Amino acid sequence: MLRLRLQRFGKKKRPYYRVVAADARAPRDGKFKELLGTYDPLHDPVIVDINMERVDYWVGVGAQPSETVAGLIRRVKEGKTVTRKEVHGQYRERRQQQREAALARKPLAAAPVASVQPAPAEASSVDETPSEA
């Protein structure tokens, strides 16, 4: 029997999950048939990125989603989730706005004017008048 379930990744107390189609007898982090998406519960907002076409296929062939995965699927179908692409796009926009605001606040410094000073005259003991030879 196939299950749609989560595989845990990440560090201690910093979990990150993959949504996979796996045999029900396989260990939690063991062998799986197909990677269907990812779930990052620690990000604000929570990131759920699932390929719904493949989920529908696996459910169609008899795979049973776990309770957690069923909840994630429901949230994706209702549009209550954010994908990683959307989050990165928002981050880039916010950084660009911050850069523009910083440039607007910062007065443009005038270009430094190079002061040209004449070179000091060299003292010479040689007479500078041309001599006739």
Sequence and secondary structure as in RCSB ss.txt:
>XXXX:A:sequence
MLRLRLQRFGKKKRPYYRVVAADARAPRDGKFKELLGTYDPLHDPVIVDINMERVDYWVGVGAQPSETVAGLIRR
VKEGKTVTRKEVHGQYRERRQQQREAALARKPLAAAPVASVQPAPAEASSVDETPSEA
>XXXX:A:secstr
 EEEEEEEEEETTEEEEEEEEEETTS TTS  SEEEEEEETTSSS EEEE HHHHHHHHHTT EE HHHHHHHHH
HHHT  B HHHHHHHHHHHHHHHHHHHHHHS                  SS  S    
